[in-house]
Each structure stands twice: as structure tokens, then as C-alpha cells.
């Protein structure tokens, strides 16, 4: 049985709060014991981060930090198979998905922010003065200090490195708490960090939220900033706590994202793209489309095509090359998703496909699989249309006009992402500008340029990360004025 330890001040140690199980969602088996960090463990991690900020790490130049982060990226690539195995054991996602998205992006995040840090410039402004001699103002970016990084379970390595890489590039140190559901790739990353970075720069603590490591991070007086990806309600709770210490916060929270398909869309591309946007990673992506709106002339044809596509997914062993669909992350999460399956029927939905648990007649029956599910026929005020489910589900609604679909798309407390499918370029711009969300894709989904701002509006988040936007969040901006 593997034991996944904490990394504090460059040393792997057990947690004072004991151990907890890491369960494989494919078959329900315990695959590792995980060290449970106490509040005292978290404090030691924070103090280690502070110490190296005042010492070795704090004296590194931007170029030196960037060179070390490039080594981290290369080391992840060298240990690709180890990271891939760990990601699959934690999440159960198909090998093809993890190998093509999660692990490559984990390495790429370090390389991209290493490059940005090394090439990142500063603004300066010439100022006139009454005596005619003038002044020069320039902007200095100063590290925040010790940053608390609280990560989700759906894309554990990708989203952790998306936060850790720019935080370190900007000169901070970090205390990272991965989800208790997915501790393995975080522990592997800790091994890489221990090889390359000075002790205390990257600290890893395993645990839970309230009353555990997560709460200890958010309440610690020496944590300067918190970056969090997860449920909106959890983000709200963290924000209340962070307000007491005036901590900087960056939140990427929930979504109930719309996909809008106009009659003039490339039909086959729209179907293929919507299958991706609804069912990727078993629907466990904050950017997934749970609300699909289709213009009336193509509605029936589209519903049938999406049904055929959903029924073509192969559920099974993630290492089987035929498998294209994995399990939900845990038994508890499956129970939540299944409750929405029942609720949709109670609210009057027509079940186009799915709505149950698949049968394998082998050990996979002990896993946490559900069927890809499509509904129609519900009013826009139905709970399954309003509430984030975070599973392989969508409701398809008909619309008749551009103004009608924009109103329905915006009638949500969330605003993370949207997809618009049309070949009318004027409509594409017009609709995209009126959709209330942080990201709008036209004729695609999840096409990411990592230099662009990423984040949501309303209950979908606070702040933006990506490219210079990440480096600005992880830095204090200081103005220095030099009188000539």
C-alpha cells in the first residue's frame, strides 16, 4: 500500500492528524494511505515558506526562478508515465484523456510561466514637474509572500500547476492542498520540487476543508493570498474568512454553462463540439455545457444526433484503448448526480438517453460510473436547469430568436463559459458580446490560449488568471517615483 506524505520545508513527513484513504473510482479499491495534515503541520509549512522568502528564494532573480521552473517542466515530462499512472488511479479518467491533456498541460504550465517571467517587463512613465526637471515613475512587481493554493479533484495536476507555476514565477512560496480525492499527482510534483527547488518554496499538505488543512490555510495570519478552484459555496466561505486578514483572493468557481446552436451552424461540427463540451471528463469540468439551446428548425435533428453520439461512448477500464468515458470521482458525488437524475424525472423531463448506472458484470460494478444523460422538455425555472450538477448531463431547450436565447442563457447565477455555434460572423460577435460570462467560444469549446484571461462573473468566480493576469495577481504592484 502506497503512503503519500506531506512535504514541509523540503522534507517528506507524516501528518499529525493520522491517515486517510485514497480510493480508485474505477473499482472502489483503496490505492494509497494519505498523510492527514494538522493545523500545526500547516503552520510549519507556512513558516518554511516565510523563511525561504527572506533567504535563498527571496534572493533569486526572475531569470534564476524561470530557469528552475523550466527544469520542473522538463522533469514532469521525464516522469510522464508516473504522473499518468497517478492521475488515472486518482480520477479513473481514460488514459487517452489524461495523456493528451492533463499531464502535458501540467508540464506546459511551468514552461509557459517560466518564459513569461524571464521576458516580463515593467511599465515606466515620464512625469513633468513644476521646476521643469521631471521625474520617472516605474512599476515594480513585488511577491505577495506565502500563497495558499487549494485545488480541485477534476483536473488535479493541470489546475494545481496552473496556480503554482505563476505564483512561483512571481517570487512567492506556496502551501498547496490538493483535493482529498486526488492526492497522488500532487505528491509526485512534490518529489520533483524537492529535487529542484530550495526547501520551503513548495510545501504540500494533504487534508480536507472545514476543520482540517483547508481551513488552517485560509485562516492562517501569515498566508498572504488564497487561490481556489471549486464550488461557489466554498468560495464564498473562504472569501468571508479571507476578509478578516485582507488576504488577496482569486476564485474559479462553479458554472452552469450554455451552448447555443443556431440553424446556420456547421451541424456536424456543432454536434461533435457539444458532445465534447457536455461529456468531457464525465462532465466533471467547470467549463462543461449543462444547458444546450438549439434553434427550432434543427432542434429534433440535433437532439437525435447528440443522443447517438452520447450512446456511442464506451465506459470501462481507463487503460483499455476503446474506453472513452470514465467514472465520477467518488461514491458521494455519484449519489449527488443520481439525485439529479431522479429530480429531472420528477420535474417532468423527457429522458432522451441515460439516467442510470451501467452494468459491467465485473469489478467495475464497484466503481462510480453513471450513464451519459440527455433531457428535454423542462421549463427554464426547473432546478436541474438552474443548479450545477457537475456530471455527464445536459438539458436541450428549443429557441426561436436571438434575443430569446440570449435572455435564457443569461438567466443564471453563474457566468463562467459559453459556446456559440454559427457561421454568421456578425451574429457571432453580437451574441458573444451580450453573453454574461468570462469566456465565450465561437464554433469550438475549450480552445485555450494560456496568455488570455481566465475566470468567470457572478457566482462563477472572482479575478482572472492566465498570462500577465496571473503574474499581476501573484504580485503587489509598487510605484517608485524618481525625481530627476
QUIFENRA-V833916 format. One line per field, one symbol per residue. phi: phi as a letter, one per 40 degrees, with the letter a starting at -180 (. if undefined). burial: b if it has 24 or more other ideal C-beta (glycine too) atoms within 12 Angstrom, else e. Layout:
phi=???
burial=???
//
This chain:
phi=.cbbccbbfgbcbccccgbbcbbcccbgccbabbcbccccccccccccccccccbdcccccdccccccccccdcccccbdccccccccccbgcddcccccbccdcdccdcccccccccbcbbcabcbcbdcgcgabbbbbbbdchcbcbbbcbcbccdccccccdccccchcbbbbbccccbcccccccdcccccbccdgcbbbbcibcdgaccccccccccccabbabiccccccccccccccbfccbbbbbcabccbbbcdcccccccccccdcccbdffgcbcccccbbbbcddbdcccdccccdcccccbcicccccccbabcccaccccccccccdccdccchccccaggabcbbgacccccbcbcdbbbbgcccccccccbccgacbabbbcabaccccccccccacbacaabbbabccccdcccdccccacbbbbgaafcbbccccbibbfcciagbbhfcccccccbccbcbbbcc
burial=eebbbbbbbbebbebbbebbbbbbbbbeeebbebbbbbbebbbbbbbbbbbbbeeebbebebebbbebbbbbbebbeebbebbbbbbbbbbbbbbbbbbebbbbbbbbbbbbbbbbbeebeeeeeeeeeeeeeeeeeeeebebbbbbbbbbbbbbbbbbbbbbbbbbbbbbbbbbbbbbbbbbbbbbbbbbbbbebbbbbbbbbbbbbbeebbbbbbbbbebbbbbbbbbbbebbebbbebbeeeebbbbbbbbbbbbbbbbbebebeebbbbbbbbbbbbbbbbbbbbbbbbbbeebbeebbebbbebbeebebbbbeeeebbbbbbbbbebbebbbebbebbeebebebbbbbebbeeeeebeebbbbbbbbbbebebebebbbbbbbbbbbbbbbbeebeebbebbbbbebbbbbbbbbeeeebbeebbeebbbbbbbbbbbbebebeebbbbbbbbbbbbbbbbbbbbbbbeeeeeeeee
//
